Amino acid sequence: MKLKCIATGSTGNCYTLTSDNEETLILDCGISIKEIKKGLDWNIRNVVGCIVSHVHSDHSKSVKDFEAMGIPVFAPYISEKPMKIGNGDFRVQAFDLTTIDGSWTHTNADGTPCPIFGFLITHKEMGRMLYITDCELIKWKFKDINHILLGVNYDKDLIDRDNTGKANHVFRGHLSIDTACDFVKANHSDSLQNVIMCHLSGENSDRDSFIEKMKKVAYGSNVSVAEANKEWILKNPNECPF
């Protein structure tokens, strides 16, 4: 299975999972459809579905374009009805990113709650993968995860606290590197192969320090940061190599 980052960050997010038979699942579509097609080498015919975490345009910009092309879109903030993806090799389970008391862990620019979901994606070629982004915390715990694509936005020590409004928006709706490390530590097992951090803030993050901190809790796993056009090969550790 190949994971590719087409775009990441506040200007737009889009990632793809492509199997050996070239079926492709889109993870968020927060850039123009033209940019997505370019990232797919203009091969849109193998796209079997698109999953969308929340309504903000840097994650959902091209939803209507996919719908117009007849490509299934699973956006649980609109409807949590299960969706068939391709021939069924991709299995997607959504889960709400809320606190224990049910409050959403992401906000709109005006501070109001923004419904947002994470995804557990399963495929025989890669095993079990989590895609979670744009949340303040993660209450869920998972077993035997093989790969994590995780939105890690900021380091609290790099926040400009004099800009109170902006600082509060970051704190209320995004994951810090420390909280991200706590989550990975709580869900770490010998099965975890990759931790890929995405959606880093251009102002409030530091790529190298994020990798260094994450490696301390994701011991034995590959740790990296998503960048445009970067690719990873995701393997299923339980799959026979012969």
Helices and strands as residue ranges (DSSP letters): E 2-7, E 14-18, E 24-29, H 33-39, E 47-51, H 57-60, H 63-68, E 73-74, E 91-96, E 117-123, E 127-132, E 147-151, G 156-158, H 164-173, H 177-186, E 194-198, H 207-217, E 222-225, E 231-233
